[in-house]
Structures are given as C-alpha cells and as structure tokens.
Amino acid sequence: MKKSLLALVAALACAGAAHAQSTVQISGLVDVYAGSMRQSGSVGRTSTVGSGGMTTSWIGFSGKEDLGGGLKAEFVLNSFLRADVGNLGRYDGDPAFSRDANVALTGGFGGLRLGRSKAPNFLPTILANPYGDSFTVSPLVLHANMASLPAWGFGNLTTPADTGWSNQVTYSTPSFGGLSANLHYQFGEQAGDSGKGNVGVNVMYFGGPLTLLGFYEHVKINNPVALTPLANTKTDWMLGGTYDFSVVKAYATYGQAEVDATNFEARTISLGLDVPVLSKAGTVKAAVARTKVEGPVNATRTTASVGYDHFLSKRTDLYSVVMHDKITNLKSGTSLVLGVRHRF
C-alpha cells in the first residue's frame, strides 16, 4: 500500500513538472481614439471614434512547450479587432487570425516558423519611427501603406503585399552580438508555377543606444485575402536606424519601391524624434516622411506628426497627436486624435 501511494505521488509530481514546461497565454491590446480626420485630397473632414490610433487593436493566444535540450515548440494565433465597433479584423473580410497564425520550433539554431506571420517590412518599419506601428498617425507607416488614401492613387508602394504574409516559411537566426536576420519565403500556391511567390529578408542590429535596420522584398503575390498573382512584380527595400542620446532618441530611414515592368519608382525618406519628459513618464514625438513618385504621373507627398504620449502605468497610456498631410496639386489636410491604449 505504501509503495502504491509513493508511486502515485511520484506520478503526480512528474505530471506537474511536465505541465510546468508548457504554457498558454491570452494577451492583447485595445486602442481607441476620438479624432477629427482629414488627409490631403480628402473630400471633407471626418469626426470619428476609431480603433488603433497608436497601435492596431488585437487579441490572441500563444503557447510554448519545452521539448528539452534547448528545443521549444511555439504557436501564435492573433486576431486584429476594431474596438470602436466590436468587429474582428482590420476591415470587413479580413481573415480571423490575419495578425498571426503559425507554429514554430526554436532553439540554439534560431527558429523555423510556418504559417501566417510578419512580412519582412514590418519590424524594421515600426522600429525606425517614433510612432511605432500606428496606421493612423505615423508618417512612415502611412507612406508605406498608401492604398488607404484613394487620392494618392498609387496603391501600396513600400509594402505591396501587406505587413503580414500567408503560407510563409520564416527562418530566424540566433543573435550574433546583437545582429540577427529573418529570411522569408511565401509560397504562391499557383498550379504549374512553383516559382510564383514572395521572398524577402530583414536584418536588425541592437547595440546599446544604436539600432540599425533594413529589409528587402521581391513580391509577386497579394495578401491576405485573395492570394492572387500581382499584375506586375514589385521590389521594395528600406534602410534605417535609431540612436538614443538619453535626452532624445533620433530616427531616420530611406527606402525605394519599384514596379519591374513599368517606369515606376517611389523614394521615401523619414526623420523622427522621441523626447522623454516628466521623469520619462511621457514622451514628445515628432516625425516627418516625404515620398516622391516618378513614372506616368509625378507627385510628392509630405506628412508630419507632432504628439505627446503619457504612460499612466506600464500597461496604459494616453496620447494626443496632430498630423499635417500634403500631396502635390491637392488640398492639404490636418488631423487631430486623442486616445487611450491598454495592454493585457
């Protein structure tokens, strides 16, 4: 009897240890703002309560299992959401888990990830500007995703296949003294054309106050809803960096986008500053991006944002931003947003 009881206790202890090696987490972010919005060329001003003023709202699930010997299995399922109306997705028809839907093995060799995950352009773009991944007020992000502005009329220039790729294999290298890279390949899944897909790479260096970033993409397939071939192959690249002087953090980028079969080119330069204030409880943010398009139609767009972000805690912050936008031969527009962002 005593031996049986000891065996049961040992079995329960082993089960508890195995359970401790596997974790599942629910996390997310809710960001809602009130704003008066007008981009250059817009028909009129829009007063709105919107979702994602500083970060696109999302909710998701992630998990890790320790397989032993330094090897781990991971999964991520994250969905964008529009907190102003309670709908999932960035727009109607956006896939349920368009932010992330993948599984990975990681270890001393780096990581191998399969499924929908970040495109090569995403991390360098959001790390190289003071407004991060704001698709509402970040000049660099807006210039990289111009399809949201019909008046500009040139489609997505620097991110022609979305900020996330489906059907993707991603290899992430280990960090070598702060230097790491991600290699991306998206299968086109086109019958009879095994070479039809997207390929890209990003490289990042984190060394104390200095951060250096870059990416390159060669794109043939649209994302994320209809995985159809693009009419023309597009290439895009960007180099950028930041330096933290303690009293101010400076940002700068330069990038180009081209359509292979046409005489089309876009060049984008951006600058930014992040100034800590009030014992670093808040930051004053300033950024400007300028894109010059050359081809069948020549035009220039300049967008500048100035704002303040104040942290009430590590998880909650309040922000306000004024943005000015101007496209060649179109009336300029000015937008104002006030919002709150909460992480969980």
C-alpha positions in Angstrom: 0.0 0.0 0.0 2.8 2.3 1.0 4.7 1.6 -2.3 1.5 2.2 -4.3 1.0 5.6 -2.6 4.6 6.6 -3.2 4.2 5.6 -6.9 1.0 7.7 -7.2 2.8 10.7 -5.6 5.7 10.3 -8.0 3.4 10.1 -11.0 1.6 13.3 -10.0 4.9 15.1 -9.4 6.1 14.1 -12.9 2.8 15.3 -14.4 3.1 18.6 -12.6 6.6 19.0 -13.9 5.6 18.3 -17.4 2.7 20.7 -17.1 5.1 23.4 -15.9 7.1 23.1 -19.0 4.1 24.0 -21.2 2.4 27.5 -21.1 -0.5 29.0 -22.9 -1.2 32.8 -22.7 -4.1 35.1 -23.6 -2.9 38.6 -24.4 -3.9 41.6 -26.5 -4.2 45.4 -26.8 -7.1 47.7 -27.0 -6.5 51.2 -28.5 -9.4 53.6 -29.1 -9.3 57.3 -30.1 -11.6 60.2 -30.8 -10.5 62.3 -33.8 -11.1 64.9 -36.4 -9.5 63.5 -39.6 -8.6 64.9 -43.0 -5.8 63.7 -45.2 -4.6 65.6 -48.3 -7.1 65.3 -51.2 -9.9 64.1 -49.0 -13.4 65.2 -49.9 -14.1 66.6 -46.4 -13.3 66.3 -42.7 -14.5 63.3 -40.7 -15.2 63.3 -37.0 -14.8 59.8 -35.6 -14.2 57.4 -32.8 -11.7 54.9 -34.2 -9.7 51.9 -33.2 -5.9 51.8 -33.4 -4.7 55.4 -33.1 -1.2 54.3 -31.9 -1.4 50.5 -32.3 -3.9 48.3 -34.2 -6.1 46.6 -31.5 -5.7 42.9 -31.3 -6.4 39.8 -29.2 -4.7 36.4 -29.3 -3.4 33.2 -27.9 0.2 32.0 -27.7 1.9 29.0 -26.2 5.3 27.3 -25.6 6.4 23.8 -24.8 9.9 23.0 -23.6 10.9 19.9 -25.5 14.2 19.5 -23.8 17.8 20.1 -25.0 17.1 23.8 -25.6 14.4 22.9 -28.2 10.9 24.6 -27.8 7.7 24.4 -29.7 5.6 27.5 -30.1 2.3 28.6 -31.6 0.6 32.0 -32.1 -3.0 32.8 -33.0 -3.7 36.6 -33.0 -6.6 38.5 -34.5 -6.9 42.2 -35.2 -10.0 43.9 -34.0 -11.9 47.2 -34.3 -12.7 48.1 -30.8 -14.8 51.1 -31.8 -17.5 48.8 -33.3 -16.6 45.4 -31.8 -15.7 43.7 -35.1 -12.8 41.3 -35.7 -10.3 42.1 -38.4 -8.8 45.4 -39.7 -11.7 45.6 -42.2 -14.7 43.5 -43.4 -13.4 40.3 -44.9 -10.0 40.3 -43.1 -9.2 36.7 -42.1 -9.9 35.8 -38.4 -6.2 35.5 -37.5 -4.6 37.8 -40.0 -2.1 39.2 -37.4 -0.6 35.8 -36.7 -1.4 32.1 -37.3 1.7 30.0 -37.1 3.7 27.3 -35.3 7.4 27.2 -34.7 10.4 25.3 -33.4 13.1 27.4 -31.7 16.5 26.5 -30.3 20.2 27.2 -30.5 19.9 27.2 -34.3 17.4 30.1 -34.2 13.8 29.5 -35.2 11.7 28.0 -38.0 8.2 29.3 -38.3 5.4 28.0 -40.6 2.1 29.8 -41.3 0.9 33.4 -41.5 3.3 35.8 -39.8 5.0 39.2 -40.2 6.3 40.3 -43.6 10.0 41.3 -43.9 9.0 45.0 -44.0 7.1 45.1 -40.7 9.6 45.1 -37.8 12.2 47.5 -39.5 9.4 50.0 -40.4 7.8 50.1 -36.9 11.1 50.2 -35.1 12.5 53.0 -37.2 9.9 55.7 -36.4 8.7 57.2 -33.1 5.0 56.3 -33.7 5.7 52.5 -34.0 3.0 50.6 -35.8 0.4 53.4 -35.9 -1.5 53.2 -39.2 -3.3 56.4 -38.2 -0.7 59.0 -37.3 2.8 57.5 -38.2 4.0 59.3 -41.4 6.4 56.5 -42.3 3.8 53.7 -41.8 1.2 55.7 -43.8 3.6 56.3 -46.7 4.4 52.6 -46.6 0.7 51.7 -46.9 -0.8 54.3 -49.2 -3.6 52.2 -50.5 -5.7 53.6 -47.6 -5.7 57.0 -49.4 -7.6 56.9 -52.7 -6.4 60.5 -53.6 -2.8 59.4 -53.7 -3.8 56.7 -56.2 -0.6 54.7 -56.4 -1.5 51.6 -54.3 0.8 50.2 -51.7 4.2 51.4 -52.5 6.7 50.1 -49.9 4.6 47.3 -48.6 2.9 46.0 -51.8 1.9 42.6 -50.2 0.7 43.7 -46.7 2.6 43.8 -43.4 2.0 40.0 -43.0 2.4 37.1 -45.4 0.3 33.9 -45.5 1.6 30.4 -46.5 5.0 31.5 -45.2 8.2 29.8 -44.1 10.4 32.1 -41.9 13.9 31.3 -40.6 15.2 33.5 -37.8 18.9 33.4 -37.0 20.3 33.4 -33.5 21.7 36.8 -32.3 25.3 37.3 -33.1 26.5 40.2 -30.8 23.2 42.0 -31.3 22.9 41.2 -35.1 20.1 39.0 -36.3 18.2 38.3 -39.5 14.9 36.8 -40.7 14.6 35.0 -44.0 11.1 34.9 -45.5 9.5 32.9 -48.3 5.8 32.9 -49.1 4.6 30.0 -51.3 2.4 31.3 -54.2 0.4 28.1 -54.4 -0.1 28.6 -58.1 -0.6 25.4 -60.0 2.1 24.8 -62.6 4.3 27.7 -61.4 6.4 26.6 -58.4 8.4 29.8 -58.6 5.5 32.1 -58.1 5.8 33.5 -54.6 7.2 36.3 -52.4 10.8 36.4 -51.0 12.4 38.8 -48.5 14.8 39.3 -45.7 15.3 41.8 -42.9 18.4 42.4 -40.8 18.5 44.1 -37.4 21.3 45.2 -35.1 20.7 46.2 -31.4 23.9 47.6 -29.8 23.3 49.7 -26.7 21.9 53.1 -27.9 22.4 52.3 -31.6 19.8 50.3 -33.6 20.3 49.6 -37.3 17.5 48.1 -39.5 16.9 47.1 -43.1 14.7 44.9 -45.3 14.3 43.8 -48.9 11.2 42.3 -50.6 10.6 40.8 -54.1 6.8 40.5 -54.3 4.6 38.5 -56.7 1.6 37.6 -54.6 -1.2 39.7 -52.9 -2.1 39.2 -49.2 -4.0 38.4 -47.2 -7.5 37.5 -48.6 -7.0 36.6 -52.2 -3.6 35.0 -52.8 -3.6 36.1 -56.5 -0.6 37.0 -58.6 0.1 40.7 -58.9 -0.2 42.3 -62.3 3.5 43.3 -62.1 6.3 42.1 -59.8 7.3 44.7 -57.2 10.5 45.2 -55.2 11.0 47.4 -52.2 13.7 48.0 -49.7 14.5 50.3 -46.7 17.5 51.1 -44.5 17.0 52.9 -41.2 18.3 53.4 -37.7 17.9 55.0 -34.3 20.2 56.4 -31.7 19.2 57.0 -28.1 21.1 60.1 -26.7 19.2 59.6 -23.4 17.7 63.2 -23.6 16.4 62.5 -27.1 16.0 59.5 -29.4 16.6 60.1 -33.1 15.2 58.1 -36.1 16.0 58.1 -39.8 15.1 55.9 -42.8 15.5 55.8 -46.6 13.7 53.4 -48.9 12.7 52.8 -52.5 10.0 50.8 -54.3 9.8 49.8 -58.0 7.4 48.1 -60.3 9.6 45.8 -62.6 7.6 46.0 -65.8 6.8 49.8 -65.8 8.6 53.0 -65.4 7.6 53.5 -61.8 9.6 54.4 -58.8 8.9 55.8 -55.3 11.5 57.1 -52.9 10.7 57.7 -49.2 12.8 59.5 -46.6 11.7 59.9 -42.9 13.0 61.5 -39.8 11.8 61.4 -36.2 12.5 62.4 -32.6 11.3 61.0 -29.3 11.9 63.3 -26.3 11.3 61.9 -22.7 9.7 64.4 -20.3 8.2 64.3 -16.8 10.8 61.9 -15.4 10.3 59.7 -18.5 6.6 59.2 -17.8 5.8 60.8 -21.1 7.4 61.4 -24.5 7.0 64.2 -27.0 7.0 62.6 -30.5 7.8 64.3 -33.9 8.1 62.7 -37.3 8.0 63.6 -40.9 8.0 61.4 -44.1 8.4 62.6 -47.7 7.7 60.3 -50.7 8.5 61.3 -54.3 6.8 59.2 -57.0 8.2 59.2 -60.6 6.5 57.4 -63.5 3.5 58.0 -65.7 2.4 60.5 -63.0 4.9 62.5 -60.9 3.8 63.6 -57.4 5.2 64.2 -53.9 3.6 63.6 -50.5 4.8 65.1 -47.2 3.3 64.1 -43.9 4.3 65.4 -40.4 3.0 64.4 -37.0 3.7 66.0 -33.6 2.2 64.4 -30.4 2.5 63.5 -26.8 2.3 60.0 -25.2 1.8 59.8 -21.4 2.1 56.5 -19.5 -0.3 56.1 -16.5 1.3 52.7 -15.9 3.4 50.1 -17.8 0.2 48.9 -19.5 -1.9 52.0 -20.0 -1.1 55.3 -21.8 -2.9 58.4 -23.1 -1.9 60.1 -26.3 -2.7 63.2 -28.5 -1.3 63.8 -32.0 -1.7 66.5 -34.7 -0.9 65.4 -38.2 -0.5 67.5 -41.4 -0.6 65.9 -44.8 0.1 67.4 -48.3 0.1 65.8 -51.8 1.2 67.7 -54.9 -1.7 69.7 -56.5 -4.1 68.6 -53.8 -5.5 70.5 -50.8 -3.7 69.7 -47.6 -5.3 68.1 -44.6 -4.8 68.3 -40.9 -5.9 65.6 -38.4 -6.2 65.6 -34.5 -6.5 62.5 -32.4 -6.9 61.9 -28.6 -6.8 58.3 -27.4 -6.1 55.7 -24.8 -4.2 52.4 -25.2 -4.3 49.4 -22.8 -2.3 46.2 -23.0 -3.3 43.0 -21.2 
